[in-house]
Amino acid sequence: MGRVDTPAVIGGDPVPGRTRRATADTPALELTALSHRFGDVCAVDGVSLAVFRGEVLCLLGPSGCGKTTVLRIAAGLEALQGGHVFIDGRTVAGDGVTVPPEERGIGLVFQDYALFPHLTVGENVAFGLRRLDGAERRARVTSALGGAGLEGFESRYPHMLSGGQQQRVALARALAAGPSVVLLDEPFSGLDARLRDKVRDQTLHALKASGAATLMVTHDAEEAMFMGDRIAVMREGRLLQTGTPDELYCEPASAYVAELFGEVNRLNAVVRDGQVETPFGPLPADGLADDAGAEILIRPEALRLSRAPGTPVARVVASRMLGRTSLIHMSITDDAGQGVHLHARAPGRFLPEEGQKLSVALDTSQAFVFPQKSIK
């Protein structure tokens, strides 16, 4: 998964590869059964994805999971070893076909933006438009920079821009040729937190306005939820689950996916009569055999605290204001008489005193039961 040190190459009219019958439902980008090895390491193992026009699909996972390799294969920067890549129904990689990156009709934005330092902003954006005449090229540059909020920046050089402005120049260059597919590799990782929020909001609106299909690689779950219409979670070269942010957060297919999207409280239990016992009452253990070990994952926001009388009762250990939410550390006694440390998260300012006793209710829609040690 080598780093790309060359500028983005924007294709003009793509050279057709082998064409399948396209319909209105044909994905702009389709990857089928991709596999790739680096020596003895399997980096990508049977990955299939489809991205449609106007959609942003985020490929999410930790470093080394294979997500950047998938992106590079889609771009044509990594030689295809197994599977197929289709763009607008055309085979651009597979079955003996290899269409070079500059002829795939894609836009690329890399982690380091890869701007030419000796070219102005306008010249950088125009780099992939050399087939157009001068007037059309200037019009495309002006339109792309306007869409990125960089009107009047044409004559500046990259070293004169902030990191966020450089990122938007790279995006404008990627979109200037009107590609059907845009590929982004960790595009916001070099920005500080405050600037990152602003730039990714601008980027999302620019991508949506373009109508292109976007595949974006990120290791940040919150960023994936912010940017993605859908998210595909990868681990160790394989896809674990694909769905909307709401589906992955509320219906995770594994403990790994559940933890990827935020902090969880973890309890262990044994399945009895198709359910597991918790301090808050039983939960169904669908698909798990009786006497099997289970782990219960409960999101902090699923624990609703109240000063009104009720059961079970938890003792406050500490409470902290975190801005939009408050985090409460608490201890509760389980059925075995053991103290269990849990975190609850409440909206806004909720700061009960240390030692205070509160009743706790569980939102069962945010409690998940999986086979024990399924995260390993």
C-alpha positions as CSV (number, residue, x, y, z in Angstrom):
1,M,0.0,0.0,0.0
2,G,2.6,2.5,-1.1
3,R,2.2,6.2,-0.9
4,V,1.3,8.1,-4.0
5,D,3.7,10.9,-4.6
6,T,2.5,12.0,-8.1
7,P,-0.3,14.5,-8.7
8,A,-3.8,13.4,-9.4
9,V,-4.3,12.5,-13.1
10,I,-7.7,13.5,-14.4
11,G,-8.9,11.6,-17.4
12,G,-10.8,13.3,-20.2
13,D,-13.0,11.0,-22.3
14,P,-12.2,7.5,-21.1
15,V,-11.0,4.9,-23.6
16,P,-13.7,2.2,-23.5
17,G,-12.7,-1.1,-22.1
18,R,-14.9,-4.2,-22.5
19,T,-18.5,-2.9,-22.2
20,R,-21.4,-4.7,-20.4
21,R,-25.0,-3.7,-21.0
22,A,-25.5,-0.6,-19.0
23,T,-28.9,0.4,-17.5
24,A,-30.1,3.3,-15.3
25,D,-29.2,1.2,-12.3
26,T,-25.6,0.5,-13.5
27,P,-23.1,1.6,-10.8
28,A,-20.7,4.3,-11.7
29,L,-18.0,2.3,-10.0
30,E,-18.2,-1.5,-9.4
31,L,-15.6,-3.7,-7.9
32,T,-16.2,-7.4,-7.9
33,A,-14.2,-10.1,-6.0
34,L,-11.0,-8.0,-5.7
35,S,-8.1,-9.9,-4.3
36,H,-4.5,-8.7,-3.9
37,R,-1.4,-9.9,-2.2
38,F,1.9,-8.4,-1.2
39,G,4.2,-11.4,-1.0
40,D,2.8,-13.6,1.7
41,V,0.3,-11.0,3.0
42,C,-3.2,-11.0,1.7
43,A,-4.1,-7.3,1.6
44,V,-7.5,-7.6,-0.1
45,D,-9.6,-10.7,0.1
46,G,-12.7,-11.0,-2.1
47,V,-13.9,-7.3,-1.8
48,S,-17.0,-6.4,-3.9
49,L,-18.5,-2.9,-3.8
50,A,-20.8,-0.8,-6.0
51,V,-21.0,3.0,-5.9
52,F,-23.7,4.9,-7.7
53,R,-23.8,8.4,-9.2
54,G,-24.4,11.1,-6.6
55,E,-23.5,8.7,-3.8
56,V,-20.6,9.0,-1.3
57,L,-19.4,5.6,-0.1
58,C,-16.8,5.6,2.7
59,L,-14.4,2.7,3.0
60,L,-13.7,2.5,6.7
61,G,-11.1,0.6,8.7
62,P,-7.8,0.7,10.6
63,S,-4.4,1.2,9.1
64,G,-3.3,-1.9,7.2
65,C,-6.8,-3.3,6.6
66,G,-6.5,-3.0,2.8
67,K,-8.7,0.0,2.1
68,T,-6.1,2.1,0.3
69,T,-5.1,-0.9,-1.8
70,V,-8.8,-1.2,-2.9
71,L,-8.7,2.5,-3.8
72,R,-5.5,2.2,-5.8
73,I,-6.8,-0.8,-7.7
74,A,-9.9,1.1,-8.6
75,A,-7.7,4.0,-9.8
76,G,-5.4,1.8,-11.8
77,L,-2.4,2.7,-9.7
78,E,-2.1,-0.9,-8.4
79,A,-2.1,-3.8,-10.9
80,L,-5.1,-5.9,-10.7
81,Q,-4.4,-9.5,-9.5
82,G,-7.9,-10.8,-9.1
83,G,-11.4,-9.6,-9.7
84,H,-12.8,-6.9,-12.0
85,V,-13.2,-3.1,-12.0
86,F,-16.1,-1.6,-13.9
87,I,-16.6,2.2,-14.5
88,D,-20.0,3.1,-16.0
89,G,-20.4,-0.5,-17.1
90,R,-17.1,-0.7,-18.9
91,T,-14.4,-3.2,-17.8
92,V,-11.4,-1.1,-17.0
93,A,-9.5,-3.9,-15.2
94,G,-9.9,-7.7,-15.5
95,D,-10.3,-10.3,-18.3
96,G,-7.1,-9.1,-19.9
97,V,-8.2,-5.5,-20.0
98,T,-6.1,-2.8,-18.3
99,V,-7.2,0.8,-18.9
100,P,-4.6,3.3,-17.6
101,P,-5.6,5.7,-14.8
102,E,-5.6,8.8,-17.0
103,E,-8.2,7.1,-19.3
104,R,-10.6,5.9,-16.7
105,G,-12.6,9.2,-16.4
106,I,-11.9,9.4,-12.6
107,G,-10.8,12.2,-10.3
108,L,-8.2,11.5,-7.5
109,V,-7.5,13.4,-4.3
110,F,-4.6,12.1,-2.3
111,Q,-3.7,12.5,1.4
112,D,-0.9,15.0,0.6
113,Y,-2.9,16.8,-2.1
114,A,0.0,16.4,-4.6
115,L,-0.2,19.9,-6.0
116,F,2.5,21.1,-8.4
117,P,4.4,23.7,-6.3
118,H,5.7,25.6,-9.4
119,L,2.2,26.0,-10.9
120,T,-0.5,28.5,-9.9
121,V,-3.8,27.4,-8.5
122,G,-5.4,27.9,-11.8
123,E,-2.7,26.0,-13.6
124,N,-3.0,23.1,-11.1
125,V,-6.7,22.8,-11.7
126,A,-6.3,23.1,-15.5
127,F,-3.6,20.3,-15.5
128,G,-6.1,17.6,-16.6
129,L,-7.9,19.7,-19.1
130,R,-5.3,20.0,-21.8
131,R,-7.6,18.5,-24.4
132,L,-10.0,21.5,-24.1
133,D,-9.5,24.8,-25.9
134,G,-8.4,27.8,-23.9
135,A,-11.8,29.4,-23.3
136,E,-13.4,26.1,-22.2
137,R,-10.5,25.3,-20.0
138,R,-10.6,28.7,-18.3
139,A,-14.4,28.3,-17.8
140,R,-13.9,24.9,-16.2
141,V,-11.2,26.2,-13.9
142,T,-13.4,29.2,-12.8
143,S,-16.4,26.9,-12.2
144,A,-14.4,24.3,-10.3
145,L,-12.7,26.9,-8.0
146,G,-16.1,28.6,-7.5
147,G,-17.6,25.3,-6.4
148,A,-14.7,24.9,-3.9
149,G,-15.1,28.4,-2.5
150,L,-11.8,29.6,-4.0
151,E,-12.9,32.4,-6.4
152,G,-10.0,34.8,-7.1
153,F,-7.3,32.3,-6.1
154,E,-6.3,31.4,-9.7
155,S,-3.0,33.3,-9.5
156,R,-1.8,32.1,-6.1
157,Y,0.8,29.4,-5.6
158,P,0.3,26.4,-3.3
159,H,2.8,27.6,-0.7
160,M,0.6,30.7,-0.3
161,L,-2.4,28.6,0.8
162,S,-3.5,27.1,4.1
163,G,-3.8,23.3,4.3
164,G,-7.6,23.5,4.0
165,Q,-7.2,25.7,0.9
166,Q,-4.8,23.3,-0.7
167,Q,-7.2,20.4,0.0
168,R,-9.9,22.3,-1.8
169,V,-7.6,23.1,-4.8
170,A,-7.0,19.3,-5.0
171,L,-10.7,18.7,-5.0
172,A,-11.4,21.3,-7.6
173,R,-8.8,19.7,-9.8
174,A,-10.4,16.3,-9.4
175,L,-13.8,17.7,-10.3
176,A,-12.9,20.0,-13.1
177,A,-13.1,17.4,-15.8
178,G,-16.5,16.3,-14.7
179,P,-15.5,12.7,-13.8
180,S,-18.1,10.1,-13.2
181,V,-16.1,8.7,-10.3
182,V,-14.0,10.5,-7.6
183,L,-11.6,8.7,-5.3
184,L,-10.3,10.2,-2.1
185,D,-7.6,8.8,0.1
186,E,-7.8,10.1,3.7
187,P,-8.2,13.7,2.3
188,F,-8.6,15.4,5.7
189,S,-6.0,13.7,7.8
190,G,-3.5,16.5,7.5
191,L,-5.9,19.2,8.9
192,D,-6.3,20.2,12.5
193,A,-9.6,19.3,14.1
194,R,-11.3,22.7,13.8
195,L,-10.4,23.2,10.2
196,R,-11.2,19.6,9.3
197,D,-14.9,20.1,10.3
198,K,-15.2,23.1,8.0
199,V,-13.3,21.6,5.0
200,R,-15.1,18.3,5.0
201,D,-18.5,20.1,5.1
202,Q,-17.4,22.1,2.1
203,T,-16.1,19.0,0.4
204,L,-19.3,17.0,0.9
205,H,-21.4,19.8,-0.7
206,A,-19.0,20.1,-3.6
207,L,-19.1,16.3,-4.2
208,K,-22.9,16.2,-4.0
209,A,-23.2,19.1,-6.4
210,S,-21.0,17.4,-8.9
211,G,-23.2,14.3,-9.1
212,A,-20.1,12.0,-9.2
213,A,-19.9,8.7,-7.5
214,T,-17.4,9.0,-4.6
215,L,-15.3,6.3,-2.9
216,M,-13.5,7.8,0.1
217,V,-11.0,6.0,2.3
218,T,-10.9,6.9,6.0
219,H,-9.9,5.4,9.4
220,D,-12.2,7.8,11.3
221,A,-15.7,6.4,12.0
222,E,-17.2,9.8,12.8
223,E,-15.8,11.2,9.5
224,A,-17.3,8.2,7.7
225,M,-20.7,8.9,9.3
226,F,-20.5,12.6,8.4
227,M,-19.4,12.1,4.8
228,G,-21.0,8.8,3.7
229,D,-24.4,7.9,2.4
230,R,-23.1,4.4,3.0
231,I,-20.1,2.9,4.8
232,A,-18.2,-0.3,4.1
233,V,-16.2,-1.6,7.0
234,M,-13.0,-3.4,6.3
235,R,-10.8,-5.5,8.5
236,E,-7.8,-7.6,7.6
237,G,-8.5,-7.4,3.9
238,R,-12.2,-8.3,4.1
239,L,-15.5,-6.5,4.1
240,L,-17.4,-7.0,7.4
241,Q,-20.5,-5.0,6.8
242,T,-21.9,-2.4,4.4
243,G,-24.8,-0.1,5.1
244,T,-26.0,3.4,5.9
245,P,-24.4,5.1,9.0
246,D,-27.7,4.5,10.8
247,E,-27.7,0.8,10.0
248,L,-24.1,0.2,11.1
249,Y,-24.5,2.2,14.3
250,C,-27.8,0.7,15.3
251,E,-27.5,-2.8,13.8
252,P,-23.8,-3.8,13.9
253,A,-23.1,-7.3,12.6
254,S,-20.3,-7.9,15.1
255,A,-18.8,-6.6,18.2
256,Y,-15.9,-5.2,16.2
257,V,-18.3,-3.0,14.1
258,A,-20.1,-1.9,17.2
259,E,-16.9,-0.7,18.9
260,L,-15.6,0.9,15.8
261,F,-18.5,3.5,15.9
262,G,-18.0,4.5,19.5
263,E,-17.4,3.6,23.1
264,V,-19.3,0.6,24.6
265,N,-19.8,-0.9,28.0
266,R,-18.9,-4.6,27.9
267,L,-20.5,-7.3,30.1
268,N,-20.1,-11.1,29.9
269,A,-22.9,-13.6,30.4
270,V,-24.0,-17.1,29.7
271,V,-27.0,-17.8,27.4
272,R,-30.0,-19.4,29.3
273,D,-33.2,-20.2,27.5
274,G,-32.3,-18.0,24.6
275,Q,-31.5,-14.9,26.6
276,V,-28.8,-13.3,28.7
277,E,-29.2,-11.6,32.1
278,T,-28.0,-8.1,32.7
279,P,-28.3,-5.7,35.7
280,F,-31.2,-4.1,33.7
281,G,-33.1,-7.3,32.9
282,P,-32.9,-10.0,30.3
283,L,-31.9,-9.5,26.6
284,P,-32.6,-11.9,23.7
285,A,-29.5,-13.8,22.5
286,D,-30.7,-14.6,19.0
287,G,-28.7,-17.3,17.3
288,L,-26.7,-18.3,20.3
289,A,-26.9,-21.7,21.9
290,D,-27.8,-22.3,25.5
291,D,-24.8,-22.4,27.8
292,A,-22.7,-20.5,25.3
293,G,-20.7,-17.5,26.5
294,A,-21.9,-14.2,25.3
295,E,-20.7,-10.6,25.5
296,I,-23.1,-7.8,25.8
297,L,-22.2,-4.4,24.4
298,I,-24.1,-1.4,25.6
299,R,-23.6,2.1,24.3
300,P,-23.3,4.8,27.0
301,E,-26.2,6.8,25.6
302,A,-28.4,3.7,26.1
303,L,-28.2,4.1,29.9
304,R,-30.8,6.6,31.0
305,L,-30.2,8.1,34.4
306,S,-32.9,9.6,36.7
307,R,-33.0,11.1,40.2
308,A,-36.6,9.6,40.5
309,P,-36.9,6.4,42.5
310,G,-36.5,3.2,40.5
311,T,-34.4,0.1,40.0
312,P,-31.7,-0.8,39.3
313,V,-29.8,1.8,41.2
314,A,-26.2,3.0,40.4
315,R,-23.8,5.0,42.4
316,V,-22.1,7.9,40.7
317,V,-18.3,7.6,40.7
318,A,-17.5,10.7,38.7
319,S,-19.2,13.0,36.1
320,R,-17.6,15.1,33.5
321,M,-18.8,17.8,31.1
322,L,-17.7,17.1,27.6
323,G,-19.4,19.9,25.8
324,R,-22.4,18.6,23.9
325,T,-22.8,15.7,26.3
326,S,-21.9,14.7,29.9
327,L,-20.2,11.5,30.8
328,I,-21.1,9.8,34.1
329,H,-18.9,7.0,35.6
330,M,-21.0,4.8,37.8
331,S,-21.0,1.5,39.6
332,I,-23.9,-1.0,39.7
333,T,-24.2,-4.3,41.4
334,D,-24.9,-7.3,39.1
335,D,-26.8,-10.5,40.0
336,A,-23.7,-12.1,41.5
337,G,-23.2,-9.2,43.9
338,Q,-20.2,-7.8,42.0
339,G,-19.8,-4.2,41.3
340,V,-19.7,-3.3,37.6
341,H,-18.2,-0.1,36.3
342,L,-20.2,1.5,33.5
343,H,-20.3,4.7,31.6
344,A,-23.5,6.6,30.8
345,R,-23.7,9.6,28.4
346,A,-26.4,12.3,28.8
347,P,-27.1,15.2,26.4
348,G,-26.1,18.6,27.5
349,R,-25.2,19.4,31.1
350,F,-25.9,16.6,33.6
351,L,-23.4,16.4,36.5
352,P,-24.7,14.4,39.5
353,E,-22.4,14.5,42.5
354,E,-20.0,11.8,43.4
355,G,-21.7,9.1,45.6
356,Q,-25.2,10.1,44.5
357,K,-27.5,7.2,43.7
358,L,-29.5,7.3,40.5
359,S,-32.0,4.9,38.9
360,V,-31.0,3.5,35.5
361,A,-33.1,2.4,32.6
362,L,-31.8,0.7,29.5
363,D,-32.7,1.5,25.9
364,T,-32.5,-2.0,24.6
365,S,-32.1,-0.8,20.9
366,Q,-28.6,0.2,21.8
367,A,-27.6,-3.1,23.5
368,F,-26.1,-5.9,21.5
369,V,-25.4,-9.5,22.2
370,F,-22.6,-11.4,20.4
371,P,-20.7,-14.6,20.9
372,Q,-18.1,-14.2,23.5
373,K,-14.7,-12.9,22.3
374,S,-16.1,-12.3,18.9
375,I,-13.9,-9.2,18.7
376,K,-10.8,-11.3,18.7
